[in-house]
Amino acid sequence: MLQRRLLHTAKACLNKPLAPFTSTKYPKLKRNPCYSKITDKDVEHLRTFLTSSDLIYEKDPESTAIAHLNTDWFNLYRGSSSLCVFPKTTKQVSQILEYCHERQIAVVPQGGNTGVSGGAVPVFDEVIINLSKMDKIRHFDPISGVAIVDCGVVLEQLDQFLEPKGYTVPLDLGAKGSCQLGGNVSTNAGGLRLMRYGSLHGNVLGLEVVLPDGTVLDNISTLRKDNTGYDLKQLFIGAEGTLGIITGVSLLTPKRPKAVNVALIALESFEAIQKAFVLAKDHLTEILSAFEFWDQDSVGVVKSQLMQKSKYPLEGKHAFYALIETQGSKREHDETKLLEYIQLLMEKDIALDGVMAQSSDQIKTLWAWREKIPEAISKSGVALTYDVSMDVPLLYKLVKDTKEYFSKKDMLGPGKVYSNLIGFGHVGDGNLHIMANLNKTDSDGLKLMDEFIFSWAMKNKGSITAEHGIGVAKVQYMHRARSATQLQLMRTIKRAIDPKGIMNPYKVLPE
Ligand SMILES: Cc1cc2nc3c(=O)[nH]c(=O)nc-3n(C[C@H](O)[C@H](O)[C@H](O)COP(=O)(O)OP(=O)(O)OC[C@H]3O[C@@H](n4cnc5c(N)ncnc54)[C@H](O)[C@@H]3O)c2cc1C
């Protein structure tokens, strides 16, 4: 099943012209000559403990066997590695890193390769360590709800495993069919239910990590409370593979809710969305599990690219839509509460229309209109993705200001930099996604849009990345997003753990 998914990604990628090399996109990035280049002798050594199917070595990085492993899901970043290894055990990961450390060969860990910041693919010739063959669920404790899994377990697979046991994963995102637990933890992924279950910094109880020199750090605790010294696992959550390879994850999983209800509402302004959000917190209190929004242009993209034959659940065209989900234990109670909520929204003239799902199929359909947005816009052209966070009242102002800015004449004229620009996101977490199809003929489009959006977010005390991470995409903004003291401390930590700098170089920390 997993292999099929990966092959599908590969094919999807190879049907399109491949992204330009990342090093062409960011010409200031230069290959660090301190790293050794891979030789036939290195590969011979790796073959002493990896089987031939656990290693791809292609001297031509354009060859189909390795090109997709060098290219990210959104087809925006591309490296030129000639070697990808697929370890099956923690011991093999340790042997690979020990060898690369000794030879000072740079590596890039790769999970499901659905990351959005170019972190999971090489920039130059770093060895790709693909973790998809580490896919065992090691242990599940039905009393505490703690699951211990290999890093390569796919998020959706874990949820399917937990379902008959009455548990669920505390994380859900559109890429759940491909992304892996190790990748989720390494990006500190947020997703659709963060407002309910909190972040992975709270739900991950322990990690097994292979450090850059091959040492295995066994920190796979199942304890919820443990104050014995520094909480080392936190360093690796969101480190984007720059400090070591996460090989095992101990995750606290919550009980699966007995009743799930979903409503979709139409609204005419972002002010109305905020009112609806406050009312949802007031009226739905403990059962509110997600509050997502998107704009009319998002609907247009999903309809034209992925759901041509589906009828939109609400009549007419409205500026905004919000999806509200409840999770609780009493179906009748929760249904009544959600229905009352929709009625209140209508009475107060906050929402213009609304619909509540009547079956699990209808729940899936309502969610599909939200979850398919990133995939749809990626299908309609080269897509840029932003994931800024800020105070909720400001969220959609950024979308409006971006459109206004890029419609000015000196910005090459309307439609020159991008051809679609949509706004959607997680209102509950103050997290906006802006996505746009980049005009391919305009090579400066990416830089212009990055500069405008990141500067706007920083000026308004927001974050340039709420959940996707820095990767290679935002590394040049770290100087502005973090103080000199913060950067210095991050570098001290990096040097202490990875003195030879072999782990995922050129990412997260600027030179
Ligand atoms: C359609 C779609 C929807 C998405 N929705 C969301 C969303 O709602 N919220 C969200 O947060 N993200 C979202 N994402 C982004 C992405 O899915 C997440 O970042 C996800 O957590 C990445 O997991 P992965 O296994 O694909 O990691 P990869 O992309 O393979 O890797 C991501 C980073 O982690 C590192 N890494 C991977 N595995 C390991 C490991 N075992 N040890 C150490 N480092 C490792 C890589 O080097 C890289 O830096 C979405 C992506 C897509 C395509």
The ligand as a MOL file (V3000), in Angstrom:
LIG
                    3D

  0  0  0     0  0            999 V3000
M  V30 BEGIN CTAB
M  V30 COUNTS 53 58 0 0 0
M  V30 BEGIN ATOM
M  V30 1 C -2.1750 18.2600 0.7930 0
M  V30 2 C -1.3040 18.6460 1.9580 0
M  V30 3 C -1.8900 19.1400 3.1230 0
M  V30 4 C -1.0930 19.4920 4.2170 0
M  V30 5 N -1.6950 19.9650 5.3550 0
M  V30 6 C -0.9450 20.2900 6.4190 0
M  V30 7 C -1.5540 20.7720 7.6350 0
M  V30 8 O -2.7630 20.9480 7.7340 0
M  V30 9 N -0.7320 21.0430 8.6840 0
M  V30 10 C 0.6220 20.8700 8.6230 0
M  V30 11 O 1.3130 21.1220 9.6170 0
M  V30 12 N 1.2210 20.4370 7.4880 0
M  V30 13 C 0.4810 20.1430 6.4030 0
M  V30 14 N 1.0880 19.7020 5.2520 0
M  V30 15 C 2.5600 19.5910 5.1950 0
M  V30 16 C 3.1110 18.1670 5.5090 0
M  V30 17 O 2.1850 17.1850 5.2370 0
M  V30 18 C 3.5680 18.0720 6.9510 0
M  V30 19 O 4.6410 18.9380 7.1490 0
M  V30 20 C 3.9820 16.6520 7.3830 0
M  V30 21 O 4.1580 16.6490 8.7850 0
M  V30 22 C 5.2730 16.1730 6.7210 0
M  V30 23 O 5.4250 14.7840 6.9470 0
M  V30 24 P 6.2950 13.8880 5.9490 0
M  V30 25 O 6.3830 12.5200 6.4930 0
M  V30 26 O 5.7780 14.0120 4.5680 0
M  V30 27 O 7.7080 14.6080 6.0940 0
M  V30 28 P 8.7320 15.0060 4.9640 0
M  V30 29 O 8.1200 15.9730 4.0140 0
M  V30 30 O 9.3370 13.8040 4.3770 0
M  V30 31 O 9.8350 15.7630 5.8400 0
M  V30 32 C 9.5850 16.9890 6.4510 0
M  V30 33 C 10.8200 17.4080 7.2670 0
M  V30 34 O 11.0580 16.4920 8.3190 0
M  V30 35 C 12.3220 15.8190 8.1490 0
M  V30 36 N 12.0890 14.4110 8.4870 0
M  V30 37 C 11.2050 13.5550 7.9280 0
M  V30 38 N 11.2180 12.3800 8.5790 0
M  V30 39 C 12.1550 12.4970 9.5530 0
M  V30 40 C 12.6280 11.6280 10.5720 0
M  V30 41 N 12.1450 10.3980 10.7420 0
M  V30 42 N 13.6010 12.0790 11.4080 0
M  V30 43 C 14.1050 13.3310 11.2820 0
M  V30 44 N 13.6850 14.1890 10.3460 0
M  V30 45 C 12.7090 13.7770 9.5010 0
M  V30 46 C 12.7320 16.0740 6.7190 0
M  V30 47 O 14.1360 16.1000 6.5950 0
M  V30 48 C 12.0960 17.4310 6.4500 0
M  V30 49 O 12.9340 18.4470 6.9320 0
M  V30 50 C 0.3120 19.3660 4.1310 0
M  V30 51 C 0.8970 18.8800 2.9520 0
M  V30 52 C 0.1110 18.5280 1.8790 0
M  V30 53 C 0.7840 17.9850 0.6490 0
M  V30 END ATOM
M  V30 BEGIN BOND
M  V30 1 1 1 2
M  V30 2 1 2 3
M  V30 3 2 2 52
M  V30 4 2 3 4
M  V30 5 1 4 5
M  V30 6 1 4 50
M  V30 7 2 5 6
M  V30 8 1 6 7
M  V30 9 1 6 13
M  V30 10 2 7 8
M  V30 11 1 7 9
M  V30 12 1 9 10
M  V30 13 2 10 11
M  V30 14 1 10 12
M  V30 15 2 12 13
M  V30 16 1 13 14
M  V30 17 1 14 15
M  V30 18 1 14 50
M  V30 19 1 15 16
M  V30 20 1 16 17
M  V30 21 1 16 18
M  V30 22 1 18 19
M  V30 23 1 18 20
M  V30 24 1 20 21
M  V30 25 1 20 22
M  V30 26 1 22 23
M  V30 27 1 23 24
M  V30 28 2 24 25
M  V30 29 1 24 26
M  V30 30 1 24 27
M  V30 31 1 27 28
M  V30 32 2 28 29
M  V30 33 1 28 30
M  V30 34 1 28 31
M  V30 35 1 31 32
M  V30 36 1 32 33
M  V30 37 1 33 34
M  V30 38 1 33 48
M  V30 39 1 34 35
M  V30 40 1 35 36
M  V30 41 1 35 46
M  V30 42 1 36 37
M  V30 43 1 36 45
M  V30 44 2 37 38
M  V30 45 1 38 39
M  V30 46 1 39 40
M  V30 47 2 39 45
M  V30 48 1 40 41
M  V30 49 2 40 42
M  V30 50 1 42 43
M  V30 51 2 43 44
M  V30 52 1 44 45
M  V30 53 1 46 47
M  V30 54 1 46 48
M  V30 55 1 48 49
M  V30 56 2 50 51
M  V30 57 1 51 52
M  V30 58 1 52 53
M  V30 END BOND
M  V30 END CTAB
M  END
